[in-house]
């Protein structure tokens, strides 16, 4: 008679824990991949921003050096400073 009320060697409901655990591990792995991808994208964005800023800075320095070189070329001539005819 105990078998009639569910008492015995097999329970009425047996959850499949191995499948649930596998799904949990898969979700954790996917979350880790997503976070890693986001971090890599953020690092790449920072590096691109730094490179752009550096390029702009170097471009400005190059323009300043060109301006200085042009100014000095005009100042180096003797005829600009001394009137030879006098």
C-alpha positions, 0 to 999 in steps of 0.5 A: 500500500505505500506504493499507492501513495507515492512512497517508494524508490522513485519520486514523483518529480525528479528535476533534471539538474544537469541540464539546468546547470549546463544552461546556467554555465552557458549563460555565464559564459555568454555574459562573460564574452559580452563584458569582454567584448564591451571592454575591448571596444571601450579600450579601442575607442580610447586608443582611437581618441588618443591617436586622434588627439595626438595627430591633431597636436602633431599637425599643429606643431608642424604648422607652427614650425612651418610658420617659423621657418617661413618667417626666418627665411624672410629675415635672413636676407641682408637686403631686408635689414641694410639699405645698400644704396645709401 
